[in-house]
């Protein structure tokens, strides 16, 4: 899940939401849906790991290790400026994470993000694939049988 989250975040840098030449919203809709689902899954790992089907202590520890690795890799660096193109920001992000990251999950996320950018000729296909992946991911994590944790999450407003 974290590998796909990293790849989705990289694609968000490379393919920011914008209207295409015909003013189509499909790219925007798929990009927004994919990134929101990605962030929601990362949120579950961070705040409600007991709702996930995997061992929750392991999930939380993995998230913390990955977060720390990304922060260390990015320390002292910023990705592009407001005038930098999405391609330049993407290349800089890939270079920073590839060079400075030590964690295998981060390296795999960078590799996956690069493969997705290089495999498809347009961002519409890429976002459509990602929205499908994240929709499937939600279906995989949703059937948690931990009713007590779901009840507490809903009561605190975190699972809405």
C-alpha positions as MATLAB code, in Angstrom:
seq = 'XXXXXXXXXXXXXXXXXXXXXXXXXXXXXXXXXXXXXXXXXXXXXXXXXXXXXXXXXXXXXXXXXXXXXXXXXXXXXXXXXXXXXXXXXXXXXXXXXXXXXXXXXXXXXXXXXXXXXXXXXXXXXXXXXXXXXXXXXXXXXXXXXXXXXXXXXXXXXXXX';
ca = [
       0.000    0.000    0.000;
       2.793    2.437    0.882;
       4.675    1.634   -2.333;
       1.604    2.548   -4.365;
       1.064    5.658   -2.220;
       4.597    6.848   -2.998;
       4.122    6.128   -6.705;
       0.803    8.019   -6.697;
       2.431   11.000   -4.974;
       5.183   11.019   -7.591;
       2.611   10.937  -10.374;
       0.777   13.826   -8.747;
       3.975   15.869   -9.125;
       4.470   14.748  -12.738;
       0.840   15.068  -13.827;
      -0.806   17.828  -11.798;
      -4.541   18.195  -12.320;
      -5.436   20.546  -15.106;
      -7.971   20.824  -17.863;
      -6.913   19.295  -21.151;
      -7.246   21.106  -24.509;
     -10.962   20.269  -24.731;
     -11.655   21.226  -21.119;
     -12.289   17.584  -20.158;
     -12.654   16.824  -16.483;
     -11.989   13.070  -16.784;
      -8.259   13.428  -16.117;
      -8.972   15.704  -13.183;
     -11.649   13.363  -11.816;
      -9.437   10.263  -12.044;
      -6.417   12.097  -10.618;
      -8.404   13.512   -7.731;
     -10.047   10.165   -6.991;
      -6.733    8.267   -7.116;
      -4.867   10.724   -4.896;
      -7.708   10.971   -2.377;
      -7.991    7.189   -2.100;
      -4.204    6.962   -1.785;
      -4.157    9.546    0.987;
      -7.071    7.894    2.764;
      -5.228    4.563    2.814;
      -2.100    6.276    4.147;
      -4.325    7.942    6.765;
      -5.675    4.547    7.818;
      -2.129    3.219    8.202;
      -1.198    6.272   10.260;
      -4.255    6.838   12.434;
      -6.283    3.624   12.364;
      -3.942    0.730   11.562;
      -6.183   -1.644   13.522;
      -8.767   -1.235   10.768;
      -6.384   -2.788    8.254;
      -6.313   -6.514    7.618;
      -2.527   -6.677    8.139;
      -0.898   -6.816   11.525;
      -1.512   -3.249   12.719;
       1.641   -2.780   14.809;
       3.747   -3.858   11.843;
       1.824   -1.491    9.508;
       2.273    1.488   11.840;
       6.000    0.779   12.333;
       6.535    0.395    8.588;
       4.764    3.691    7.929;
       6.913    5.487   10.507;
      10.130    4.042    9.028;
       9.107    5.016    5.488;
       8.078    8.524    6.582;
      11.389    9.032    8.366;
      13.325    7.811    5.320;
      11.500   10.202    2.966;
      12.016   13.116    5.366;
      15.751   12.341    5.597;
      16.010   11.981    1.813;
      14.335   15.354    1.285;
      16.047   17.268    4.130;
      17.608   20.454    2.835;
      16.034   20.073   -0.601;
      12.917   21.440   -2.188;
      11.393   20.136   -5.374;
      11.365   22.830   -8.023;
       9.963   26.258   -7.608;
       6.668   27.706   -8.673;
       8.113   28.350  -12.126;
       9.544   24.841  -12.594;
       7.680   22.573  -14.991;
       5.989   19.402  -13.739;
       8.594   17.387  -15.670;
      11.455   19.228  -13.913;
       9.842   18.765  -10.492;
       9.266   15.080  -11.243;
      12.871   14.531  -12.356;
      14.201   16.300   -9.268;
      11.957   14.288   -6.942;
      12.973   11.008   -8.586;
      16.650   11.941   -8.320;
      16.403   12.982   -4.655;
      14.525    9.893   -3.550;
      16.576    7.499   -5.698;
      19.856    8.894   -4.431;
      19.068    9.614   -0.787;
      16.511    6.987    0.208;
      17.591    3.877    2.076;
      14.234    2.145    2.638;
      13.162   -0.562    0.204;
       9.516    0.567    0.218;
      10.537    4.078   -0.869;
      12.857    2.716   -3.557;
      10.077    0.455   -4.842;
       7.616    3.379   -4.846;
      10.043    5.490   -6.875;
      10.645    2.609   -9.279;
       6.893    2.031   -9.685;
       6.242    5.754  -10.206;
       8.914    5.893  -12.924;
       7.543    2.768  -14.591;
       4.038    4.222  -14.667;
       5.266    7.472  -16.220;
       7.389    5.642  -18.799;
       4.837    2.925  -19.631;
       1.949    5.103  -20.714;
       1.918    7.753  -23.388;
      -0.626    9.963  -21.655;
      -1.571   10.925  -18.154;
      -5.234   10.052  -18.692;
      -4.388    6.338  -18.989;
      -2.069    6.550  -16.000;
      -4.670    8.179  -13.743;
      -7.340    5.732  -14.924;
      -5.065    2.831  -13.951;
      -4.341    4.378  -10.560;
      -7.983    5.039   -9.741;
      -8.658    1.364  -10.537;
      -5.754    0.217   -8.343;
      -6.862    2.364   -5.416;
     -10.492    1.298   -5.783;
      -9.359   -2.323   -5.549;
      -7.100   -1.457   -2.615;
     -10.048    0.017   -0.709;
     -12.010   -3.165   -1.318;
      -9.111   -5.217    0.056;
      -8.731   -3.189    3.256;
     -12.440   -2.580    3.878;
     -13.452   -5.989    5.210;
     -11.664   -5.618    8.512;
     -13.530   -7.614   11.116;
     -12.412   -5.376   13.943;
     -15.840   -3.988   14.766;
     -14.694   -2.355   18.014;
     -12.065   -0.282   16.200;
     -14.514    0.692   13.435;
     -16.996    1.794   16.089;
     -14.336    3.925   17.834;
     -13.142    5.417   14.535;
     -16.669    6.348   13.511;
     -17.376    7.810   16.940;
     -14.269    9.990   16.692;
     -15.180   11.104   13.158;
     -12.148    9.454   11.560;
     -13.858    6.868    9.398;
     -16.308    9.095    7.578;
];
